[in-house]
Amino acid sequence: MAIKIPALGSIYIESCRRHGVAPRTGFLSALFKADVKKSRHELCVLEILLDHVKDVDFHPLLEVTTRIGDSEIEAVDVLNESSCALNGEYALVLIRSIDQKLRIVDLQDLSFGKDFLRVVSQRGLQCQVLNLRSSHFRKLNLVGEFLRLHTLNLDYSTMLSSFREDCFSSMPNLMCLSMCETRISNLWTTIAALSKLPSLVELRFQNWICCNDVGSSGSSGGDDQTGPSQPSNASHLEMPPISLNLLIDLDVMTEQAIRNLLPFSMNQNFQNANEDSSDDSEVDFSIHLENDQLDSSHSAPPGWNREINLPSEATSAALSNQNGEESSEGAISGHVADVSFKYISEHASPICFEQHYREFMIASIPQLRVLDNLPIRNIDREMANLTFFKHFERLPYRRSDKENVVSILQKREIRAIPSSFRTQKQMPMDPVGKSQHSYARSLCAAKMGSSAWPYMHSLSISGNDLGDENGSFRPRQFEYHPTNSSLMVFGTLDGEVVVVNHEKQKIVSYIPSFGTMNSVLGLCWLKHFPSRLIAGSDNGSLKLYNIQHFPSTSNGLRTASAVTFDEFDQLTSVHVNSTDELFLASGYSKNVALYDINSGRRLQVFTDMHQEHINVVKFSNRSPSIFATSSFDQDIKMWDLRQKPIRPCYTATSSKGNVMVCFSPDDHYLLASAVDNEVKQLLAADGSLHLDFQIPATGSSQNYTRSYYLNGKDYIISGSCDEHVVRVCCAQTGRRLRDISLEGKASGSSMFVQSLRGDPFRPFNMSILAAYTRPSSKSEIVKVNLLASSECNKESSSGGSSFPFNSMGG
């Protein structure tokens, strides 16, 4: 026979007497309210409020919660609206003891500490609704069993930036997920994580609220509505699910219909952190943010209007302002029943500002019915699919379906034709039977399709290898070796040149600055003499090093001999021609100097080649006399030494200052990168535009962008010094294949792209020179393998000293 609710009260009072604790009136009141609901034949719900509960109250409460399963109580809600003195371990035991009758868990994790969050993440809960508002996850890793969970609210988790690969793997019934005002920004890893939720029908990264001309807003259903900044009780999570069948095929959506869409209330306050600093990579308690720092508009691109007037048809097209296609006023007016209303976006996470965000999400989650409080109609899904396939690639080389690696290898063995090619009409990169790289490309597509989290690790090279216990390098420039797949050279802010085996992470040769070099900004290997390289520093020093013919130091490391060239003041770039006979130098001037490598002489200085300084100069890969220059005067110019470069072969103009230029491996194209993500591919023959990659601008005049080809001419990588992301784009269509997000290990730190290079020997491998924003952090070279999973990454490096951003050099 079920235990009566008054009997539970008696058990509680008797337990308090035995433990010498005064009964909590709040708990007794909750039992009384549950008994009243029972008498009225309503759902008998017991609300346990953990506010002001102390450790001494634990044992009496536990004695009751362990018996709830055998009682008349039908459901239990555990709520925490303010700070709580209860130990996190005690709180978790109480919650778990309720077991199958646990309905809602609404907590502020700041009250219970990081261990509480970690255990919940790893072991799961039996609740149906979980609200962890303002939680301090950094990388979400909910891998425990949440088999009954249908609603998860992580709003205002302002440290949350990414997901672990196995996150959401045990939530088969999750239908509603809200992550407003987080730091989530990567479309690809987000979709990969959400793809593990087969029942997900409503998703929210921002709150579109509807308001009429007199200023009323609808942020939740019903008549009792509060403003976005007002706190609301956790009982809002008891709201019934939305009526999807009613809304999904409507052609006209009224204001009231929009209001009825909301299963969550967005009216929650962000709570400042009160814990001490933590270095934990998954949960972080160290940041202290003021309310004005949480305004999502701070991350919006210039001209972005997060308040729009929406017409009566709430389609994806109506929200096209999210994709940078809004009208000049940033508003679309509309009327329903002679009442004008508009939609205002609040508490948007950074992912909402990604180009084509809404279409990407709709096309990638087929079962999704509601996104950001707005329903998804059939026509919206059709338009989203068209937009996705116009601007994105699911897999490289235009593969349409994921293939199994073993299956591809079997087909290769029996000389079968790979299955996932596009039609002849669509002109695939490697038509069937014509390309010797067909199987290799299929393998690349299969490996990349198996995980959205690439394998990333820092190049672990320090002064300790030289016997300097306190030494650490501050890299400023680096280059892969053109013929030896294991070698890389990097130059430092202190004038050092370090040759390393980046596969074994060992120093091969160390060249100290000897007080003659400052920051090394120019590095270039000779192609036909693989032991030689040119190094140039910003003080004008230019040297040719031979890392083969020199004695070894006492610790077994080689010190190089050098040939010194005439200085080139304020140097930023050097490059050797295809025959290893000549090299060019450019810098903070309008001039370019030509040097003879064999004689060690400077042959000529070409003056006034541009109107402003020439940041990068590049020889072509195959023609020893052809070179290109990029300048902050907005011009890219092609030159020919055979014509005495008095006038250029042609000039191509960008809308902003050019940071760099490089040739495609076959010299058919030029890849030009101007300030703030203006990346274009030009025909090398005449400089005409071949492809504009249309990477969204940030509005920063200091956002210096660099782009290179990635192991061939099929894909390019692009990154900027004000952003933490590297974009991988198809060089034939401009479509984006992946975004690679850099994340600092230390709490509150962010990494940004200083420079980058594609690995010339390994497909879809690259290295990124990453800079931290915090002065106490160090710079590092991060190796990235898009064909391997992050699960391979067992070690990572952190800490050290920083280096400043520098607009010069490649």
N, C-alpha and C positions, 0 to 999 in steps of 0.2 A: 504493500500500500504506500502511495506517495506521501512523503513528509509534508505536513501542512506548513504554510508560511509562518503562522504564529509560533509553531514549534521550532522553526529555524531561529526566530527571535529569542526564544528561551534558551536554545543551545548557545547562541552568541553571548547572551548576558551571563550565563553560567560559566562560559569559558573566560570571559573578562574577569569574573570574580576569582577564578582559580589563578589567573596570571597577574592579578593585582593591577588591572588596567580599567580605567573608566570607559564604559561603553560609548561609542561614538554615536551621537544623536543623529548624525546624517545617515548612517547606515541603517539605524532603526527606522528612520523616516522612509528610506528607500524600500524597506521590507513592507512597511505599512501601505505605501502607494502600490506596490505590486499586489498586495492582498485586495486592495480596492478594485484594481483592474480585473482581478480574478472574479470578484463578486459581480462585476458588471459584464462578465462574459467577454471581456476584451483580451487581447494578447497579453499574457502575464509576463511583463518584462521587468527585471530587476536592474536598476541603474546603480552601479557602484562607482562613486566619485572618489578618486584617489587624492584629490586636493587635501592638504593638511593631514593626510594619513602618515603616521610615523612608524618606525620600526617596532615599537612596543605594541602596536595594534596588529601586527602581522599574524601571530598565532591564533587569536580569537577569530579573525576573519578567515583564515585558512580552514579552521574547523567547520565553518559554515560553507565555504565555497566547495569543499570536497564532498558535501552532501547535497549540493544543488541538483546533481544528476538524478537523484532519487526523490526530488521534491516536486511540488506543484508548479514551480517556476518553469516557464516555457523558454525563456531567452534571457540572456544577461548582456548588458552593455557596460563596458569598462571605460570610464571617461577620465580625462585629466585636462582641466582647462587652465590651470596655472601651475606655479612651481609646486613641487612635491618633495617632502623630506624622506619619503620611503626609499629604502635601498633598492637599486635596480634588480638585484637578484631576487629579493622578496617579491617585488612587483611581478616579475616574470613567473614565479612559482604560483602566485595567486591567480594570474591569468590562465596559466596552463591547467590548473586544477579544475576549472570550470568545464573544460573539454567540449563536448558536442553541443552544449547549450550556449556556447559563446557566440554572440551575434556581432556586436560592434566593439572594436577596440579603437579608441580615439585618444592618442597620446601626444605629448610633447617630449621628444627624446632628450631634450636638454635636462629634464628632471632626473633621468635615470643613467646617463652616462653612455660611453661608446661601447662598453662590453654588453650592455643590454641590447643595443642595436645589432651587434655582431651575432649574438646568440639567436635573436629573432630571425635574422637573415639566414642563418645556417640551419636552424631547426624548424622554422615555420611556426604557424599558429592555426588553430581550428576555427577562427572567426570567419564571418561572411563579409564584413566591411572592415577595412584597416585604414585608419587615417593617421599618418605620421607627419603632420604639418610641421614645417620648419625643421625637418630632420637634417642632420649633418653628414649624410652620406656624401662621399666624393665620387666613388665608383660604385654604382648600385650592384649588389650581388645577392639578390633574393633567390637563393638556391634551395632553401628548405621547402617542406611540403606545406602548401597553402591550398589544399584540395577543395575547400569549401568557399574560398574567397571569390567574390564576384565584383567587389568595388575596392579600388586602391587609390588613395589620395596622397600625393607627395608634394602638394603645392607649397611654395615658399621654401623649398629645400635649396637654398641659394648656393650651396657648395656642390650640389649634384651636377656633374659635367659629363658623365659617361656611364656605360654599363659594362659589367663583366660578361664574358662570352656565354656563361651558363645562366645568366639572370632570366627570371620568369620561366624556367624550365619545368617547374612543378606547380603551375597555376592553370589547370585545364579549364576552369570555369570562370576565369576573370572576364568580365564583360565591360567594365567601366574603369578607365585609368585616367587620372588627372595629374599633370606635372607642370602647372603654371609657375612662372617665375623661378625656374631653375636655370642652370647654365648649360643645359643640353643644346648642342649645336650641330652635331654630325648626322646628316640624313641617313647615311649608309649603316653605321653601327646601330643607330636607333631602330631602323627598320629590321635589321638582323635580330635584335633583341625582341622586338614586338612580334616577329614572325613565330615565336614560340607560344603565342597566346591564341589558340584556335577559336576561342569564344569571344574575342574582343570585338565589340560593336560600337563603343563610344570611346573617343580619345580626345584629350584636351591638353594643349600646350599654351593656350591663351584663352581669355574669356571675352568672347564677343557679346556685349550686352546691348540690348535694344532700348532706345529712349526716344520719346517724342519731342516735339519742338519746345515744350515747356520745361524740359529737363528731367522728366521722370525716367527712371531706368529700371530695367528688369534684369536683375542678376540672379534671381532664383524664382521658382514657381510659387504660386500662392499670393496672398495679399500682404503678408508680413515680410517686407523686403528691407534690407539694410544696405547702406552704402558700402562701397568696396573696402573702405578702411575701418569699418566697424566690426567688432568681434561678433561672432555668432556661436550659438550653442552647438555642440556636437550632434544634437538630436536631428539635425538636418539630414544626416546620413540614413535616417529611417524612411526617406521619401521613396515612393514606389518607382520602379523603372519606367522610362519614357515609353510612350506608345509608338513604336517604330513603324508599325504597319499603317498607322494613321498619317504619318508625316512623310514617309519616304517617297511617295509618288505625287505629292502635291505640286501643282504648277504655280500656285500662288500661296505664299506663306504670310500669315498675319503676324502682327506684333505679339498677340497673345500666344500664338503657336510657337513662336521663338521662345517665349518665356517658359512654356511648358516643356521645353526640351531639356531643361537643366536637372540632372539627378543630383548634382552637387550644389552646395552653396559656396560662392567664392569669397564670402565675407569673413576673412580670417586675418588676423594680425600677424605680421612677421615678428618673431621674438628674437631679441638680440642674444648672442651667445654669452654664456656665463662660465663656461668651463675653461680650464687652462689649455695651453697649446698642446696639440697632438701631432705626431708625425705619421700617424696611421694612414695607409694609402687608400683605405676604403671609407673610413669615418673620420671626420675632421671637426674639431671643436674650437679652433683657434681664431677664426675670423670674427671681427666685431664690426658690424655694418650699421650705419645710421639709416633711418627710413629714406632720406633723400638719395641714398646711394642705390636704392633698390628700384628706382624708376626705370622701367623697361625702355623708355624712350631714349635713354642714354646710349643704347646700343643700336638705335635705328639709323639707317643711312640718311644722309641729308635729303630734305624734301619729303621724307616719309611722314605721311599723315595717318596716325593710328585712329583717327576719328573720321568716319566716312558716312555719307548718306547712302543707304542701300535701297535699290528699287524693290518692288514687291516680290520679284523672283530672286530668291536667295541662292544663286548658283555659284559655281566656282568662278565663272567669268565675272560675276559681280564683285568678287574679292580679288580681282586681278591686280589691285593696287599692291598686294603682297608680293607680287612678282615684278615689281618695278615698272608696271605698265599703267599706272593710274593717270587720270587726267591731270592737266596742269594745276587744277585747283585741289586735286587729291580727294574729290568728293563726288558721289553720285546721288542725286536726289530721287525721292520716290514718295508715293502716297498710297495708303490703303484706307479705304472708306473715308476719304477726305481728311485723313490724319497723316501728317508728314512725320516720318520717324527716321532715325539713323542708328548705325551700329558703332559702338566704341570698343576698341580692343584694349583690354587691361591685363596687366601682369603677364605679358608675353615672354616666353623663353626665347633665347637667341635663335633657336631653330626656326622660329616663325619668320625671321627676317631673311632666311635663305631663299634664293631665287627659286621660284616654282615650288615652294614648300608644300602648299595645299595639294597641288596636282601630284607631286611625288608621293605623298602619304596615301592619297586615295588610290593611285595606281598600284601601290605596293602592298596594300592590305585589302584584299578583295571583299572580306566579310564586313568591313567597317561601314557603319550606317550614319554615324554622327561624328563630325570633326570640329572641335572648338565651338561647340554648342549649335552648330549649323548642320542641318541634315544633308545627306549626300543623295542626290537624285540619280536616276539612270543616266540622264544627259550629262550630269556632272562627271560621272565615272567615264563616260565615253570621251569627253573632252580632256579629262585628266590623262587617260591612256595615250591620246594623241600628243598631248604636250610632253608627256614623259618620253615617248619614243623619238620626239624631235630634239630633245635637249639632253637626254641621258642614255647611257649604255648600262645594261644589267651585267653583261659579261664582255670581255675584250674580244676584238676581232669579229664583232658582229655575231657572235654565237647567240642563239636565241634561247637555248635550253641548257640546263646544267647536265653535264655528262660525268660518268664515273671514270676515275683515272684508270682503274683496272680494265674497264671496258675499252677505253681508247688504246691501251697497250695491247690488248688482245687483237683489236682491229689492225693495229700496225703490224703485228706478227703475221696475220693472215692476209695482209695487204688489202684490207677492206677500205671502203670509203667512209670517212667520219660522217656521222648522222646529222649533226646540227649545223648546217650551212643555210644561208639565205638563198633565195631563188636567183637564177641567172639574171633576171631583170633588175635585181637589187645590187648587182655588181659587187660581190663579196671581195674582200681584200685578197683572198687566196682561193680562186675558183678550184673546184674539184679536179684533182688530177694534174693541176698546173703548177702548184707550189711545192717545193721541197720542204717548206716549213709548216705544212698543213698539220701534221700530227703534233709538232712542237707547240703550235698555237692552240690546238685543241687541249693539250695538257695544261697550258697556261690558263685557259678559260676555266677548265675544270678545277684547278687548284684555287684560283681566285674566287670562284663561286662557292667554295666550301667554307669560307670564313670571311666576314667583313672586317675582322680585327687583324691587321697585319702584324707580323713579327717585327718588333722594334727593340733595339738595345743600343746603349751608348758605347762608343768606342772607348774602351778602358785603357787609356795610355796616360801615364803620369811621370813626373820627375823621379818617382821612386825607382824606376828602372835604371836611372842614371846614378843612383846612390844618394839622391837628394830626398831626404825623408819629408821635407816640408814643401817640395816642389810640385807645382801643378801647371800644366800648359793652358794657355788662353788662346785657342785657335781663332784665326781671323780669315783664313783662306785655305782651300784644299783642292787637290786634283787627284783623280784616279790615274794610275799608270796606263799608258795606251796599249802596251803589249804584255805586261805581266799582271795577271788577274789578282795577285795577292798584294800588290804594292799600292800605297797611297802616300802622298806628301801633304803636309799641312804647314802653314806658316803661322806664327803667333803674333800677338800684339807686342811682345817683347823682342821681336826681331829674330826669333829662332826659326830654323827650318828643320822639320822632323820627318824622316822617311820611316814609314811603319809597314809591317805586314798586318793588314787590317783583318785578315782571316784568323791569324793566331794572336792578334793584338799584342805584338811585340815590336819594339823599336829596332829598325835596321840601321839607321844612320841618324846621328844628331849633330846639327850644325848650330853652334851658339852664335849669338849676335856679335860678340866681341866689341860691343859698344858702337858699332858702325851702322847698325840698322835699327829702324823703328818698326812700326807695324808692317808686316809682310802682306801686301795687297795683291801682288802679281806672282803667279807660279805657272810654269809651263814645261812639260816634259818634252824632250826631243824624241821623235818617233823612230829614227833609224839608229840612234845611239842611246839605247834604253837606260844607260847608267847616268845620263846627263840631264840636267834641268836648269832652267833660268828662274831666278828669284829676284823680285824687285820690291823695295820698301817705299813707304810714303815720304821718306827723306831723300829719295832720288837714287839710292844705291841700287846697282844692277850687277848681279854676279851669275856666272855659269859654274855649277858644281858638277863634279864627277864623283859619284858615290861608290865607284868600283876600285879605282886605283889610288888607294890611300892606306896608311897603316891603321891598326886597331888601337884603341885606347886600353888602359889597364883593365877596365871592366868588360872588355870584349866588344864594345860598341865602336863603330867606325866614325872618324871625324874627317870631313871632306876637305879637299883642296879646291880652290876657286880661281876663276878668271874674272877680273874686274873690268867692267865697261864704263864709259863716260856716264856720268849721272844724268838722270832725267828728273828734274825737280817736281815734287808733289805727284809722284807716280801713282796711278791707280790700276793699270792693266798692262800686261805683256802677253805676246803671242808669237809662236814660232811657225814659219811656213812649212809646207808639206815636204820640202826637201831638206829641212834642217840647215839651210844655208843662211837664212835671214830671220830676224825677229823685229817686231814693232813694239813701241812703248807709247802709252798715252797717259794723261793725267789731268790735273787741274790747270789746263791751258788749252788753247785752240790749236796746238801743234801736235804732230806725231813724229817720232824719231825712228829711223831705220838703222839697224845694226847688222854688221857682218859677223856671223858666229865664228867662222874660221880664223879671221884676222883679229877679232876682238875690237874692231874699230866701229865708230859711229859713222855711217856713210852719208847720212843726210837728215835734215830736219825739215819736214813739210809744215809750213807755217799757215796760219789762218784757214785751216780746213773747215772750221765751223765758227759760228758766232759765239758759242759758249764752250765750256770745257768739254773734253771728249772723255767720257767715263770708261768706255770699253772699245778696244780695237781687236778685230778677229781676222786672221787669214782664212781663206777657204780651205777645205779639207783636201782638195785635189789639184788646185791650180796655184802654183807657188807665187804668182805675181798678183793675184786678186785678193783684196781685203775690204772689209766693211768697218765703218766707224759709227758709233752711236753717241749722241751729244744731248745735253740738256737744252740745246736750242730747238729741240723737238724734231730734228732731222736725223734720218738714217742715210748714209751715203756709201755708195759702192765705188771702189777705186781700182785702178790697174797700174802697177809699177811700170809696165812697158810703155805706158802713155805719159810718163812723168806726171804724177798726180797733181796737176795744176787745177783741173776741173774734174768733178766726179763723173763716173759713167752715168749715174742717175741719182736722184734724191727722192726719198720717200719721207713723208711728214706725218708725225703723230700729233695728237691734240695736247700732249703734255711732254715734259722732258723725258728723253729716253735714258733708261738706266743701263741697258745692255742690248747686244745683238749677237746672234750666233748662226752658223750655217747648219743646215740639215746634213746628216752623214753623207748623202749623195750630192750635196751642193745644189739641189734643185730649189731649195727654199731658204729664206732668211726668217728667223724667229726674233721679232722685235718686242722688247718689254719696256713700256713707259711707266711713269709714276702712277701708282694707284690702280694696278690691275688692268692697264690697257695693253693687252697682249694680242699681237697680230702676226700672221704668217704671210710673208710676201714671196712673190716669185722672184728668184734670184736673177733671172734673165733681165727683167726690166723694172723690178721694184713694185709692180702692181699688186694690189691686195688680193690674196688668195683666200684668207680665212680670218675672220674676227672672232676670237674665242668668247667675247662678251662676258668676261668675268666681272661680277658686280664691284663697283667702286665703293670705297669707304668714305670718301670725301676728304681724306687726309693728304695734304701736299707733301708729307714726309713718308708716305707709304711706298717705299722703294721696292719695286717688283723685279724679280729675276725669274727667267724661264729657260729651260733646256730641253733638248730631246732626250727621251728615255730609251736607251738601248735600241737604237734604230730610229727610223723616221715616222713610225706609226703613232706614237704617243708623246705628249709633252708633259712636263711637270712645271708648276708655277707656284711661287710663294712670295710673300711680301713681309717687310720687316715690322709692320704694325699688326700682323695677323699671325695666328697660331695654326694655320691650316696650309697644307700643300694640296693643290688640285691636280688631278691626273685627267687629261683631256685627250680625245682622239684628234690626231693631227690632220685627218682627212675630213671629218665632219664637224669638229669642234665640240662634240657631245662629251659631257663629263662622265668619267668612268668611276672615280672614287674621290673622296676627300680624306686626307690623312690629318688627323688632329694631334697636335703636340700638347702634352700635359706635363706640367711640372710635378715633381714628386713632393716637394715641400708644400705645406699648407699655404694657401694664398698666393703662390707663385704661378706665373704664366710663362710659357715659352713662345718665342716668335722666330720667324724664319730669317736668318741672316744671309745664308747662301745655300745652294743645293746643287747636286750633280746626279745624273743617272749613271748606274754602274754599266760600263761598256761591255761587260762579259756576261752579265746575268739578267735575263729578262725580268722586268718589273721589280728590279732592285735599285735602290738609290741611297744616298747619304744626304743628311740635312745638317747644316751648321746652325744650331739652335742657340738663341740668346734668351736668358732669363731677365725679367724685369726687375727683380730684387737685387740690390747691390751685393748682397752676401752670397749669391749663387754664382756658379761658374758656367762658362760656355762649354758646349760639348758637341761632338759630331755624333749624330744619331743615324744608325744604319736601319734601313727599312726594307723588308721583304714582303711584297704584296702576295706572294704565292705560298707563304707559310702562315700558320695561325699564331696568334699571340700566346697560345698555350705552350708554344715552344720556348717562350721567354721565361727562363727560370731565374735570371739575374738581371738586375738593372743598377745603374750607378746614379748617385745624387751628390749634392753638396758642392762646396768649392767656391771659387771666386768668379766674379762676373766679368763681362767685357761690354763696352758701349756699342751702340748701334753706329754704323758708319755707312753713309750713302754711297761710298765709292767702291769700286772693284766689282768683280763678277760674283 
